[in-house]
Amino acid sequence: MNPRRRLFLITCSSFFALGCLAAVLLVLLVARGGAGTARASERRIVYGLTLMPSGFDPHINASAELGIPLRSVYDTLVYRDPDTLDVVPGLAERWEMSGDGLTYTFYLRSGVTFHDGTPFDAAAVAANLDRITNPETRSQKALFLLGPYARYEIVDARTIRLILSAPYAPFLDSLSQVYLGIASPAALAEYDRDRYQLHQVGTGPYSMVTYVPGDYMLLRRNPAYTWGPPFYTTENTAPIEEIEFRFFTDPATRAPALETGAAQIVGEIAPVDAQILARDPSLQILPVRIPGLPLQFFFNTSIGPTSNLDLRRALITGSDRVAIVDTVFQQFSPVASGPLSRVTAFYDDRVTGFYPHDLAAARRALAGVGFTDSDADGILDLGGNPLRLVMIVPAWGSAPQVAQQIQAQWRDLGVDLELRQVPNLAGLRAEVDANTYHLVAFNDFGLDASVMNTFYTTGAANNFSRYASGELDGWLARALESSLPDERQQYYSAAQGLIMDQALVLPIRDYVNLNGVSARIQNLRFDAYGWFPLLWNATLDLPANE
């Protein structure tokens, strides 16, 4: 018997049987009337989402979770090849960049239609840009991905020029992201800002059939789809016809959903659960490394005592990151060494040389700052003021478990660490705005190193460390403008070195998404950004009698 099922049955026979019964019913009846349980004859699967975003409109909302279903609803002008990371054709079959880097001319595919029958052309691209840049849209991510975009010029029905006010090296990378997916101009005109997310229309390999917020989203395969990027499979003899996305926000429900067949794919499986599921022949674990910022803790340099550089360095040196990652992530994730994960463009491996774990050196450094345990209570103090720190901890990404490990390790150093958990991004920002914290946990995703700019530029919205450096600002700005990869590498390498030299962050782990998948699903791949499945390529292995 599967060890998880054995444990579950034993637990249910205990005093708490009624509670367990409720949990079973929640998993088995997660879809109304049993519709959530996939029936192979229908070629339908259930894909478990792990976060309930505030909205599912890619032009408005910023959650990575929305891209999991919507990567299949929308096409983008260009794509990033998941193997080579090269920019490849999408809705634009080719493009040109002017010598000054300010004008991009896109030559669009012919014969492409939206799911509602509207033809795709340059006017459709223009309508999407107008929507994203309209202040009333209140775009949280798509607008910022456009960088210094200024305007467009429609040359003809198949040609459009996008004009920038300054060179912007990540521009093509931005255009490849689902947040800049091209929607039907007819649907955008029919539905207002709030209603469009319920009636989304793209040109992608699947069309949206139904979306009930907080409940489920149903996608159906687009039989007319022939214009996908080069890495999309052209012939699929056993495609998945329908995909029902349902929410499994409680991590404890994800593994049981896979084991009972209530879901066939679920991401962000807890590492301990992944160890068990990997031994089940009816399931498979697909770990996918995610580029961008690792899970890290930003030090607040604007208040004491974390305004002290030597203190920050001592705390990093005193943190056993290998032990944390082994305990929390069961060796599924690599230990992070700097402000970028290893699979991110322009990562510099030299950051691994900073701050090797050395408990004795950390204690000497704290003593050098002046901290001693003058009253023998186990907490260091300076002039009678105990070394007490506040850490803001979001509820996602295993941050609470990591924070507890840091808290225990720092207690041995003589540091009293208060963990202040927040339930969502709004709560985190409220705590940051109050500026009563010393550390805050955060991670973000992106294939290009420019993801650092919004975290380390003076005055940037996500400058949680509140660090200001004209030198660092200059490197990050020039890296955005340069079109030469070697030059960009020099700027980003210098930035990574300064960030670690100044001990602005305590890096913990490079993000790895553990996907639990039914063994009946084959050829499942993820795009270059790691989060978004290429469901067009996946096949469903049906029993011989179906």
C-alpha positions as a printed NumPy array, in Angstrom:
array([[  0.   ,   0.   ,   0.   ],
       [  1.203,   3.493,  -0.747],
       [  2.726,   4.875,   2.515],
       [  0.663,   8.071,   2.253],
       [ -2.58 ,   6.107,   1.9  ],
       [ -1.591,   3.853,   4.852],
       [ -0.928,   6.896,   7.027],
       [ -4.175,   8.486,   5.881],
       [ -6.245,   5.414,   6.753],
       [ -4.651,   5.084,  10.182],
       [ -5.307,   8.736,  10.901],
       [ -8.916,   8.461,   9.782],
       [ -9.516,   5.6  ,  12.195],
       [ -8.606,   7.874,  15.061],
       [-10.672,  10.276,  17.111],
       [-10.522,  12.789,  14.252],
       [-12.21 ,  10.56 ,  11.672],
       [-14.883,  13.11 ,  10.832],
       [-12.282,  15.739,   9.995],
       [-10.476,  13.319,   7.716],
       [-13.736,  12.369,   6.022],
       [-14.325,  16.024,   5.249],
       [-10.851,  16.288,   3.75 ],
       [-11.493,  13.24 ,   1.57 ],
       [-14.774,  14.683,   0.355],
       [-13.063,  17.981,  -0.442],
       [-10.594,  16.214,  -2.704],
       [-13.024,  13.794,  -4.311],
       [-15.775,  16.357,  -4.863],
       [-13.494,  19.241,  -5.832],
       [-15.33 ,  19.416,  -9.13 ],
       [-19.09 ,  19.722,  -8.982],
       [-20.923,  16.506,  -9.724],
       [-17.593,  14.737, -10.277],
       [-16.81 ,  16.783, -13.385],
       [-13.299,  17.408, -12.048],
       [-12.294,  13.742, -12.27 ],
       [-10.813,  13.17 , -15.705],
       [-12.434,  10.514, -17.869],
       [ -9.968,   9.229, -20.456],
       [-12.708,   8.763, -23.051],
       [-13.275,  12.511, -23.019],
       [ -9.56 ,  13.303, -23.168],
       [-10.107,  15.797, -20.378],
       [ -7.688,  16.432, -17.542],
       [ -7.795,  18.509, -14.376],
       [ -4.844,  20.833, -13.796],
       [ -4.477,  22.041, -10.216],
       [ -3.643,  25.704,  -9.643],
       [ -2.029,  26.531,  -6.32 ],
       [ -2.84 ,  30.228,  -5.934],
       [ -6.061,  32.217,  -6.218],
       [ -4.958,  35.378,  -8.058],
       [ -6.893,  38.601,  -7.573],
       [ -7.629,  38.518, -11.301],
       [ -6.883,  36.495, -14.443],
       [ -6.509,  39.244, -17.051],
       [ -2.896,  39.13 , -18.338],
       [ -2.931,  42.792, -19.357],
       [ -4.05 ,  43.828, -15.869],
       [ -2.845,  41.265, -13.337],
       [  0.687,  40.205, -12.458],
       [  0.462,  36.725, -10.913],
       [  2.542,  33.952, -12.453],
       [ -0.386,  31.608, -11.753],
       [ -2.58 ,  33.228, -14.414],
       [ -0.05 ,  32.292, -17.088],
       [ -0.46 ,  28.577, -16.406],
       [ -3.821,  28.392, -18.233],
       [ -3.502,  31.544, -20.343],
       [ -0.229,  30.578, -22.028],
       [ -2.469,  28.193, -23.995],
       [ -5.149,  30.806, -24.747],
       [ -2.867,  33.503, -26.136],
       [ -0.045,  33.702, -28.631],
       [  2.624,  36.378, -28.43 ],
       [  4.445,  38.238, -31.178],
       [  7.602,  36.266, -30.409],
       [  8.57 ,  33.364, -28.125],
       [ 11.641,  32.201, -26.226],
       [ 12.647,  28.684, -27.248],
       [ 12.601,  26.565, -24.057],
       [ 15.775,  24.695, -25.073],
       [ 17.997,  27.329, -26.677],
       [ 16.371,  30.416, -25.072],
       [ 16.601,  32.091, -28.498],
       [ 13.872,  34.516, -29.534],
       [ 11.824,  32.723, -32.22 ],
       [  8.805,  33.658, -34.378],
       [  5.302,  33.718, -32.938],
       [  2.506,  35.849, -34.391],
       [  5.314,  37.803, -36.025],
       [  7.075,  35.656, -38.584],
       [ 10.091,  38.   , -38.62 ],
       [ 11.229,  41.375, -37.293],
       [ 13.892,  44.022, -37.665],
       [ 15.498,  46.403, -35.178],
       [ 16.852,  49.787, -36.233],
       [ 20.509,  50.571, -35.688],
       [ 19.738,  52.936, -32.822],
       [ 17.622,  50.285, -31.058],
       [ 14.543,  52.528, -31.017],
       [ 12.348,  50.981, -33.718],
       [ 11.184,  47.377, -34.059],
       [  9.362,  46.423, -37.248],
       [  7.249,  43.268, -37.051],
       [  6.042,  41.361, -40.118],
       [  2.949,  39.451, -39.056],
       [  1.699,  36.001, -40.02 ],
       [ -1.21 ,  35.713, -42.41 ],
       [ -4.084,  33.269, -42.038],
       [ -4.307,  33.638, -38.249],
       [ -7.719,  34.052, -36.631],
       [ -8.862,  34.617, -33.072],
       [-11.127,  32.084, -31.383],
       [-14.13 ,  34.322, -32.156],
       [-13.308,  34.362, -35.889],
       [-11.81 ,  37.878, -35.907],
       [ -8.789,  38.041, -38.246],
       [ -5.394,  38.801, -36.704],
       [ -3.61 ,  41.81 , -38.197],
       [ -1.609,  44.912, -37.3  ],
       [ -4.744,  46.692, -36.067],
       [ -5.253,  43.89 , -33.524],
       [ -1.733,  44.404, -32.17 ],
       [ -2.393,  48.143, -31.966],
       [ -5.662,  47.6  , -30.053],
       [ -3.835,  45.5  , -27.462],
       [ -1.107,  48.114, -27.012],
       [ -3.74 ,  50.818, -26.63 ],
       [ -5.451,  48.795, -23.908],
       [ -2.278,  48.004, -21.974],
       [ -1.026,  51.6  , -22.011],
       [ -4.415,  53.127, -21.182],
       [ -4.181,  54.441, -17.582],
       [ -7.724,  53.185, -16.935],
       [ -6.509,  49.605, -17.47 ],
       [ -4.247,  49.972, -14.421],
       [ -1.838,  47.35 , -15.689],
       [  0.273,  45.793, -12.933],
       [  2.891,  44.103, -15.119],
       [  2.292,  44.231, -18.879],
       [  2.762,  48.012, -19.008],
       [  6.072,  47.798, -17.163],
       [  7.302,  45.003, -19.433],
       [  6.996,  47.445, -22.34 ],
       [  9.693,  49.616, -20.772],
       [ 10.277,  52.825, -22.764],
       [  7.669,  51.944, -25.418],
       [  6.333,  55.228, -26.873],
       [  3.99 ,  54.512, -29.779],
       [  3.244,  52.351, -32.815],
       [  2.912,  52.92 , -36.542],
       [  0.719,  50.653, -38.683],
       [  2.533,  50.288, -41.998],
       [ -0.04 ,  47.94 , -43.538],
       [ -2.293,  45.092, -42.437],
       [  0.71 ,  42.769, -41.955],
       [  3.338,  45.223, -40.711],
       [  3.576,  47.277, -37.521],
       [  6.404,  49.358, -36.063],
       [  6.872,  49.729, -32.311],
       [  8.862,  52.809, -31.369],
       [ 10.755,  53.265, -28.098],
       [ 11.946,  56.454, -26.433],
       [ 15.23 ,  54.785, -25.394],
       [ 17.042,  51.54 , -26.241],
       [ 15.683,  48.633, -24.217],
       [ 17.555,  45.336, -24.496],
       [ 14.832,  43.131, -22.889],
       [ 12.128,  44.35 , -25.3  ],
       [ 11.829,  41.113, -27.306],
       [ 11.935,  39.093, -24.106],
       [  9.046,  41.202, -22.792],
       [  7.012,  40.671, -25.948],
       [  7.385,  36.901, -25.546],
       [  5.662,  36.863, -22.157],
       [  2.019,  35.88 , -21.679],
       [  1.24 ,  39.278, -20.099],
       [  1.637,  40.743, -23.592],
       [ -0.49 ,  38.059, -25.227],
       [ -2.584,  39.342, -28.142],
       [ -6.334,  39.394, -27.476],
       [ -9.182,  39.717, -29.95 ],
       [ -9.933,  43.418, -30.537],
       [-13.601,  42.51 , -31.   ],
       [-13.733,  40.913, -27.532],
       [-11.865,  43.848, -25.978],
       [-14.421,  46.199, -27.493],
       [-17.392,  44.105, -26.37 ],
       [-16.427,  43.646, -22.721],
       [-15.31 ,  46.275, -20.229],
       [-12.176,  46.11 , -18.097],
       [-13.7  ,  43.903, -15.406],
       [-15.814,  41.588, -17.577],
       [-13.204,  40.724, -20.199],
       [-11.418,  38.249, -17.918],
       [-14.608,  36.121, -18.016],
       [-14.672,  36.078, -21.836],
       [-11.04 ,  35.982, -22.947],
       [-10.313,  35.403, -26.629],
       [ -6.872,  34.779, -28.092],
       [ -5.336,  32.941, -31.047],
       [ -3.693,  30.19 , -28.969],
       [ -3.914,  26.397, -29.133],
       [ -6.793,  26.315, -26.614],
       [ -9.826,  28.539, -26.288],
       [-11.498,  29.583, -23.065],
       [-14.906,  27.929, -22.712],
       [-15.844,  28.945, -19.166],
       [-14.294,  30.82 , -16.293],
       [-16.018,  30.995, -12.904],
       [-13.825,  33.074, -10.57 ],
       [-12.743,  31.141,  -7.515],
       [-14.115,  27.9  ,  -8.925],
       [-12.716,  26.661, -12.243],
       [-11.642,  27.516, -15.78 ],
       [-12.265,  25.228, -18.766],
       [-10.177,  25.323, -21.953],
       [-10.868,  23.404, -25.168],
       [ -8.398,  22.492, -27.912],
       [ -8.492,  24.788, -30.952],
       [ -8.778,  22.452, -34.003],
       [ -7.85 ,  25.271, -36.398],
       [ -4.504,  26.002, -34.743],
       [ -1.633,  25.756, -37.244],
       [  0.537,  28.82 , -36.507],
       [  2.349,  27.897, -33.304],
       [  6.021,  28.63 , -32.593],
       [  8.68 ,  26.213, -33.897],
       [  8.852,  24.203, -30.663],
       [  5.122,  23.377, -30.718],
       [  4.38 ,  19.847, -31.917],
       [  2.899,  19.859, -35.424],
       [  1.435,  16.34 , -35.237],
       [ -0.101,  15.014, -32.041],
       [ -2.037,  11.759, -32.386],
       [ -3.265,  11.692, -28.776],
       [ -3.926,  15.302, -27.781],
       [ -5.626,  16.549, -24.649],
       [ -8.964,  17.942, -25.786],
       [-10.125,  19.719, -22.636],
       [ -8.304,  21.077, -19.607],
       [-10.167,  21.998, -16.455],
       [ -8.181,  24.21 , -14.084],
       [ -9.149,  24.008, -10.424],
       [ -7.693,  25.515,  -7.274],
       [ -5.701,  23.58 ,  -4.669],
       [ -4.498,  26.47 ,  -2.556],
       [ -3.958,  24.315,   0.545],
       [ -0.647,  22.449,   0.02 ],
       [ -2.011,  19.501,   2.032],
       [ -4.67 ,  18.802,  -0.638],
       [ -2.337,  18.576,  -3.653],
       [ -0.757,  15.159,  -3.227],
       [ -4.083,  13.481,  -2.267],
       [ -5.689,  15.045,  -5.355],
       [ -3.089,  13.361,  -7.554],
       [ -3.349,  10.031,  -5.751],
       [ -7.151,   9.896,  -5.97 ],
       [ -7.301,  11.061,  -9.595],
       [ -9.103,  14.287,  -8.733],
       [ -6.299,  16.063, -10.641],
       [ -3.801,  14.877, -13.221],
       [ -1.311,  17.774, -12.926],
       [ -0.572,  19.9  ,  -9.858],
       [  2.38 ,  22.242,  -9.385],
       [  4.234,  23.305,  -6.252],
       [  4.101,  19.92 ,  -4.579],
       [  5.669,  20.012,  -1.115],
       [  9.15 ,  18.403,  -1.229],
       [  8.25 ,  15.808,   1.432],
       [  5.163,  14.843,  -0.582],
       [  7.224,  14.715,  -3.782],
       [  9.523,  12.113,  -2.187],
       [  6.493,   9.889,  -1.552],
       [  4.751,  10.503,  -4.886],
       [  7.934,   9.698,  -6.804],
       [  7.64 ,   6.077,  -5.585],
       [  4.124,   5.723,  -7.014],
       [  4.313,   4.178, -10.545],
       [  1.036,   5.858, -11.521],
       [  2.568,   9.302, -10.962],
       [  5.663,  11.234, -11.939],
       [  7.453,  14.272, -10.508],
       [  8.66 ,  16.868, -13.006],
       [ 11.   ,  19.374, -11.336],
       [ 11.371,  22.604, -13.328],
       [ 13.957,  25.23 , -12.426],
       [ 12.6  ,  28.764, -12.499],
       [ 14.791,  31.666, -13.679],
       [ 14.769,  35.023, -11.918],
       [ 15.409,  35.993,  -8.31 ],
       [ 15.903,  33.127,  -5.846],
       [ 14.117,  32.939,  -2.538],
       [ 16.109,  35.497,  -0.589],
       [ 15.788,  37.765,   2.419],
       [ 16.384,  41.46 ,   1.768],
       [ 18.089,  43.346,   4.6  ],
       [ 16.611,  46.756,   5.383],
       [ 19.652,  49.047,   5.316],
       [ 17.683,  52.146,   6.345],
       [ 17.201,  51.244,  10.027],
       [ 19.428,  49.841,  12.749],
       [ 20.897,  47.475,  13.453],
       [ 20.743,  46.05 ,   9.89 ],
       [ 22.066,  49.392,   8.611],
       [ 25.445,  48.08 ,   9.829],
       [ 27.305,  46.315,   7.011],
       [ 29.433,  44.152,   9.318],
       [ 26.31 ,  42.934,  11.112],
       [ 24.675,  41.948,   7.817],
       [ 27.789,  40.081,   6.737],
       [ 27.957,  38.276,  10.075],
       [ 24.331,  37.15 ,   9.82 ],
       [ 24.859,  35.721,   6.308],
       [ 28.059,  33.962,   7.401],
       [ 26.251,  32.497,  10.398],
       [ 23.436,  31.051,   8.253],
       [ 23.84 ,  27.405,   7.227],
       [ 22.035,  27.633,   3.896],
       [ 22.903,  24.072,   2.888],
       [ 21.231,  22.725,   6.026],
       [ 18.157,  24.91 ,   5.406],
       [ 17.754,  23.74 ,   1.822],
       [ 18.316,  20.085,   2.748],
       [ 15.747,  20.281,   5.552],
       [ 13.015,  22.29 ,   3.844],
       [ 13.461,  21.341,   0.194],
       [ 14.749,  17.771,   0.519],
       [ 17.596,  18.511,  -1.94 ],
       [ 15.132,  19.306,  -4.726],
       [ 16.448,  22.892,  -4.918],
       [ 20.006,  24.207,  -5.332],
       [ 21.39 ,  26.538,  -2.688],
       [ 21.301,  30.149,  -3.916],
       [ 24.46 ,  32.236,  -3.79 ],
       [ 23.452,  35.637,  -5.11 ],
       [ 20.622,  37.877,  -6.312],
       [ 20.001,  35.792,  -9.478],
       [ 19.314,  32.085,  -9.816],
       [ 21.786,  30.073, -11.85 ],
       [ 19.443,  29.523, -14.801],
       [ 18.918,  33.27 , -15.325],
       [ 20.642,  35.049, -18.187],
       [ 23.807,  36.916, -17.096],
       [ 24.157,  35.061, -13.793],
       [ 27.772,  35.265, -12.559],
       [ 29.041,  32.172, -10.765],
       [ 31.633,  34.197,  -8.84 ],
       [ 28.977,  35.068,  -6.247],
       [ 29.426,  31.539,  -4.85 ],
       [ 32.638,  32.774,  -3.232],
       [ 30.83 ,  35.148,  -0.885],
       [ 30.072,  34.235,   2.74 ],
       [ 30.869,  30.539,   3.222],
       [ 29.173,  29.269,   6.37 ],
       [ 31.417,  29.762,   9.414],
       [ 29.689,  29.967,  12.78 ],
       [ 32.838,  30.91 ,  14.689],
       [ 33.642,  33.708,  12.234],
       [ 30.07 ,  35.014,  12.528],
       [ 30.349,  35.151,  16.318],
       [ 33.682,  36.998,  16.109],
       [ 32.18 ,  39.478,  13.662],
       [ 29.212,  40.176,  15.936],
       [ 31.586,  40.727,  18.841],
       [ 33.588,  43.054,  16.615],
       [ 30.462,  45.145,  16.06 ],
       [ 30.141,  45.378,  19.838],
       [ 27.45 ,  42.824,  20.606],
       [ 27.918,  40.792,  23.787],
       [ 25.599,  38.874,  26.099],
       [ 26.034,  41.236,  29.025],
       [ 23.159,  39.826,  31.081],
       [ 23.687,  36.129,  30.204],
       [ 20.139,  35.704,  28.855],
       [ 21.31 ,  34.105,  25.617],
       [ 20.556,  37.23 ,  23.519],
       [ 23.37 ,  39.529,  22.444],
       [ 23.046,  43.182,  23.278],
       [ 24.793,  46.457,  22.543],
       [ 24.778,  48.999,  25.342],
       [ 21.923,  47.132,  26.974],
       [ 19.836,  47.009,  23.792],
       [ 19.137,  43.377,  22.801],
       [ 19.775,  42.221,  19.228],
       [ 16.156,  41.798,  18.18 ],
       [ 15.19 ,  41.726,  14.503],
       [ 11.863,  41.596,  12.661],
       [ 11.477,  39.453,   9.526],
       [  8.465,  39.793,   7.187],
       [  7.514,  36.352,   5.902],
       [  5.012,  35.756,   3.064],
       [  2.856,  32.64 ,   3.223],
       [  3.995,  31.236,  -0.136],
       [  7.072,  29.508,  -1.585],
       [  7.969,  27.65 ,   1.652],
       [  9.131,  30.986,   3.084],
       [  7.614,  30.281,   6.545],
       [  9.515,  26.999,   6.893],
       [ 12.758,  28.654,   5.776],
       [ 12.211,  31.542,   8.193],
       [ 11.782,  29.113,  11.088],
       [ 15.097,  27.469,  10.222],
       [ 16.841,  30.859,  10.143],
       [ 15.2  ,  31.81 ,  13.419],
       [ 16.592,  28.672,  15.105],
       [ 20.079,  29.132,  13.654],
       [ 20.258,  32.792,  14.61 ],
       [ 19.033,  31.987,  18.108],
       [ 22.26 ,  29.995,  18.51 ],
       [ 24.12 ,  33.148,  17.465],
       [ 22.328,  35.141,  20.127],
       [ 19.848,  36.878,  17.823],
       [ 16.18 ,  37.186,  18.769],
       [ 14.304,  37.027,  15.448],
       [ 10.586,  37.841,  15.309],
       [  8.723,  36.291,  12.352],
       [  5.886,  38.465,  11.098],
       [  3.889,  36.404,   8.572],
       [  1.727,  38.11 ,   5.932],
       [ -0.986,  36.318,   3.91 ],
       [ -0.591,  38.052,   0.553],
       [  1.326,  40.61 ,  -1.472],
       [ -0.843,  43.474,  -0.233],
       [ -0.015,  42.568,   3.356],
       [  3.682,  42.365,   2.56 ],
       [  3.692,  45.799,   0.942],
       [  1.84 ,  47.287,   3.906],
       [  4.518,  45.97 ,   6.27 ],
       [  7.287,  47.234,   3.986],
       [  5.687,  50.679,   3.82 ],
       [  5.599,  50.816,   7.623],
       [  9.406,  50.356,   7.569],
       [  9.59 ,  48.573,  10.916],
       [ 11.227,  45.437,   9.508],
       [ 14.838,  44.311,   9.265],
       [ 14.41 ,  41.564,   6.655],
       [ 11.748,  40.598,   4.134],
       [ 11.51 ,  37.364,   2.143],
       [ 10.794,  37.605,  -1.562],
       [ 11.458,  36.011,  -4.921],
       [ 10.491,  36.923,  -8.467],
       [ 10.668,  35.355, -11.897],
       [ 12.142,  36.352, -15.228],
       [ 14.475,  35.015, -17.883],
       [ 16.449,  38.243, -18.296],
       [ 18.639,  39.705, -15.549],
       [ 16.713,  42.962, -15.918],
       [ 14.36 ,  41.449, -13.32 ],
       [ 16.892,  42.88 , -10.821],
       [ 16.225,  46.479, -11.821],
       [ 12.951,  46.87 ,  -9.931],
       [ 14.598,  45.543,  -6.744],
       [ 17.966,  47.267,  -6.659],
       [ 17.534,  50.633,  -8.395],
       [ 17.298,  53.591,  -6.045],
       [ 13.647,  54.412,  -5.422],
       [ 12.345,  51.354,  -7.314],
       [  8.985,  49.966,  -6.213],
       [ 10.556,  46.748,  -4.894],
       [ 13.732,  48.184,  -3.378],
       [ 13.073,  46.325,  -0.129],
       [ 16.652,  46.83 ,   1.051],
       [ 16.217,  50.62 ,   0.718],
       [ 19.773,  50.777,  -0.584],
       [ 20.868,  53.694,  -2.766],
       [ 23.942,  53.631,  -4.981],
       [ 24.559,  55.778,  -8.031],
       [ 27.139,  53.253,  -9.21 ],
       [ 24.695,  50.363,  -8.998],
       [ 21.969,  52.453, -10.669],
       [ 24.334,  53.24 , -13.523],
       [ 25.267,  49.619, -14.155],
       [ 21.649,  48.483, -14.149],
       [ 20.565,  51.323, -16.444],
       [ 23.351,  50.711, -18.963],
       [ 22.61 ,  46.978, -18.965],
       [ 19.055,  47.801, -20.077],
       [ 20.246,  49.941, -22.955],
       [ 23.082,  47.83 , -24.341],
       [ 22.366,  45.427, -27.182],
       [ 25.736,  43.665, -26.757],
       [ 25.533,  40.492, -24.61 ],
       [ 29.159,  40.741, -23.445],
       [ 28.605,  44.316, -22.332],
       [ 25.404,  43.434, -20.512],
       [ 27.227,  40.582, -18.773],
       [ 29.879,  43.   , -17.49 ],
       [ 27.258,  45.354, -16.044],
       [ 25.197,  42.614, -14.442],
       [ 28.292,  40.866, -13.068],
       [ 29.389,  44.123, -11.445],
       [ 25.896,  44.586,  -9.991],
       [ 25.793,  41.072,  -8.533],
       [ 29.223,  41.544,  -6.986],
       [ 28.26 ,  44.839,  -5.343],
       [ 24.963,  43.454,  -4.017],
       [ 26.741,  40.586,  -2.302],
       [ 29.711,  42.682,  -1.154],
       [ 27.261,  45.048,   0.535],
       [ 25.339,  42.074,   1.975],
       [ 21.989,  43.372,   0.773],
       [ 20.412,  39.91 ,   0.666],
       [ 20.612,  36.517,   2.324],
       [ 20.089,  34.122,  -0.647],
       [ 18.521,  30.769,   0.212],
       [ 17.466,  28.634,  -2.738],
       [ 17.049,  28.739,  -6.48 ],
       [ 13.355,  28.178,  -7.133],
       [ 12.328,  24.75 ,  -8.447],
       [  8.667,  24.015,  -9.159],
       [  7.824,  20.394,  -8.323],
       [  5.017,  19.298, -10.628],
       [  3.092,  16.133,  -9.821],
       [  1.817,  14.541, -13.043],
       [ -0.193,  11.441, -13.865],
       [  1.926,   8.839, -15.657],
       [ -0.756,   8.783, -18.375],
       [  0.316,  12.253, -19.472],
       [  3.374,  12.227, -21.691],
       [  5.503,  14.881, -23.425],
       [  4.573,  17.59 , -20.949],
       [  7.036,  20.457, -21.214],
       [  7.241,  23.949, -19.796],
       [  8.161,  27.193, -21.487],
       [ 11.448,  29.047, -21.041],
       [ 10.141,  30.826, -17.933],
       [  9.508,  27.506, -16.189],
       [  6.004,  28.159, -14.857],
       [  3.868,  27.783, -17.955],
       [  3.061,  24.356, -19.46 ],
       [  3.13 ,  23.795, -23.215],
       [ -0.094,  21.81 , -23.158],
       [ -0.375,  21.667, -26.945],
       [  2.585,  19.246, -26.928],
       [  1.256,  16.962, -24.195],
       [ -0.328,  13.607, -25.012],
       [ -2.771,  11.463, -23.075],
       [ -1.983,   7.757, -22.89 ],
       [ -5.399,   6.084, -23.084],
       [ -6.217,   2.543, -21.959],
       [ -6.331,  -0.002, -24.793],
       [-10.13 ,  -0.405, -24.561],
       [-10.827,   3.313, -25.122]])
